[in-house]
Amino acid sequence: MSGSKKITVCVEGNIGSGKTSLLDHFAQFPEVSTLAEPVDKWRNMNGNNLLDLMYSDPARWSCLFQSCVQLTMLNNHTIPVKAPIKMMERSIHSGRYCFVENLYQNGLMSAPEYAVLDQWFQWITTNVDVKPDLIVYLRSSPEVVAERIRRRARDEERAIPDSYLRALHELHEDWLVRRCRFSLPCSVLVLDADKDLQMLKEEFNSRKHEILCCSAVKSPVKGPRSPTPAAAI
């Protein structure tokens, strides 16, 4: 990388596709700051667990939850980091193109709610620099991610039906692979995320120069490094 240009890499994929594993792997490198999805904020927005509300009654709470997602992901996009590479778990783009779209298509978000969220998204992407330099798509089958979700047994995810995972998979495929729906903000690197964790880590390492946009990669720091937290809103 030349000069002081910062690189932003967004890691996209279905629930359970291995995004956290990729971020944890690259958190070891001194030139990378990682920003996880702000799940803790979604679980505790002034004492309200919006994530649990959305999964338990999406028709009632999906618009409110996605408004919170849009706000907190905007925060992740714009927060400054010291390292030359910012690696984000998901983005404001997948929030709109995959998750909001899925809720609307399945009748869990009304047309007026959808229109308002879309207008906010259009304003943000027109007036704020939220364009990443690369999307890394962890491509995984709905069957594999369903099994991973069952194994990790997060409370809020117990109510996720397999049909929801299949719908999200198709929307990610339409956007990032088939490229037949919505626009791409940058180039896309597709990785096979159906592999087991050890094989995935080996691929992360072998393709690190592609994942980090061909930057000069130093040796990892000794011992695990905590991901860089997002700033409070």
N, C-alpha and C positions, 0 to 999 in steps of 0.2 A: 504494500500500500504506500502511496506517496503522500507526503504532506501530512495534514491533520485530518484527512477524510476518515470519517467513522463508517463502519460497515454494520448493517443490521441484517441478521439472518432470522427468519421466522420459521419455526418448526411446526408443521401442520400435520393433522391426522385425526383419525377417529378416536373416541374415548378408548383408552387401553392400548393404543398403538405403539407406545414406547417413547413418548415425547420426554417424559421425566428422565428416563435412562439416558437419552441423548444429551440432555442438558447437564446431567450429573457427570457424564463422561467429559464434556468440554469445559466444565467448571474447573478442571485441573490445570487448564492452560492459562498462563499469565496474561495473554492478550485477549482473553474472552471474559466478559461479564454476562452472566445468565440471569434472565428474568422469568421466573415461573408464572403460570397463570395465577392471578390474585384470588385464589380460591378462599383463603382465609377471610378476605374482605367480603366475599359473597356469603360466607357462612356467618359473618358477624357484622352486619351493617347497622350500627347503633343498636346491637342486641338482637337483630332479626336475621334468621338464617334463610336468606333468599334462595340459596341453592336447594335446600330441602323443600321450601314452598313450591318452587318451580317443578321439581320432580313429582311432588305429591299431588299437585293440582295445576298442570300446565295451562289449561284453558283460562284459569283465573290469574295466574302469576307470571306467565311467560313474557309479557310485554315489560312489566316492571323489572324482571330479572335481566332481560336483554338490554334494557336501558342502563342498568348497573354494569353489565359486561362492557357495553360500549364506552362508558365513562372510564372504567378501570383499565381497559385495554388502551384507550387514548393516553392515559397516564403512563403506561409502560412504553408506548411508542415515543413519548416526548421526554421522559426522564433522562437526564444526562448521565453517562457513565464514564469512568476514567479510562477503561480499557479501549483499545481501538476497535474491538468487535463486540457488538451487543447481540446476544442470542436470546430470542423471545420464544416462549411457549405460546403458540397460536398468535393471532393478530386480530385487529379490528376487521380485517377483510373476511376471514373465515367466519367471524361472528355474524356478519351480514349475509354472506353468500351461502353458508351452510346451515347455521343454527337458526337464524331468523327465518330464512327461506323454508326450512323444514317445518317449523312451527306453523307458518302461514299456509303452506301447502296442505298440511294435515288438519286444518280447521281449528288449531289451538291458539291462533292469534287473529284478531279481527282485521278487516281491511283498513279501517282508520288507524289502528295501532301500527300495522305494517307500514302504512304510508308515512306516519310520523317518524318511525325509526329509520326508514329509508331516507327521508329528507335530512335528518341529522347526519346520517352516514355520508350523504352527498356533500353536505356543507363541510364536514370534517375533512374528507379526502380532497376537497377543492382548496381549502384554506389552511390546512395544517400538513406538514411534511410527515406523513405516516407510511411512506412508500419504502418497503424493504429492498435490500439489494439481492436477496435470494430467498426463495422458499424451499425448505427441505420437506418433502412430503413422505411421511412414513406410511407407505401403502400396505394396508393389512386387511384381511378378509373379516367380515362381520362375525363369522364363527370363532375365529381366533380371539378377537377382542372380547367377545362375550364370555369366553372361558377365563380370560385374564381378569375381567371385571368380577366374575364370581369368586375367583381365588383371592383377590385383594379385599373384597367384602367391605367396601366403604358404605357407611350407613345410608347416605343419600342416594347411592347408585343401586340399591336393592330393587327399586321399583322400575328400573330401566327395562323396557321390553326389547326383545330381539328385533322387532320391526323398526324400532327407533334407530338401532345401530345400522340396520340395512339401509334405511333411508339416508342417514348421514353419510354412509359409505358411497352411495350413488351420487350424492351432491358433491362430495370431494372429488369423485372420479370425473363428473361433468365439468367441474371447474378446473382441476389441475392436470388431468390426463386427456380427456376427450376435448377439452377446451371449447365446449359447445354452449356453455352458459356463463355469463358474466365475463368481465375482463380480468386479465392477469396483471398485477402491479409490477411484476419482475419475472426473471427466469425461474424455472422450477427444476430441482434435482429430486428424482424419485428413487426411494430406497425400499427394498423388500423388507417389510417389518413383520412378516409372518415367522421369521427365523427365531430361534430361541435367544435368550439374552446374551449368552456368550458369543454366539455367531454375530449378533447385532453389534456388540462391542468391537469385534474384530473388523467389521465393515466400517464402523465409525472411524476407527483408527486408520484403516487403509485408504479411506477417501477423505481424510481430514482436510487436505488442501482444497478439494472441491467444496466441502461443506463450509470452510472458512474463506471462501471466495479467493482462493489461490494466494492468500497472505502468507508471509513468512511465519512458520509455526515453530515456536520454541519448545523445548522439552517441558512436559508437565511438571508442576510444582510437586514437591514431595508431600504425600498425605492428601486427603480430600479437602477441597476448599468449599466453603459454604457458598451457595448461590447468592448473587447480589440481590437484596430485597428491593421491591419497588417502593418508592417514596409514598408516604401517606397522602391521600387526596386532600 
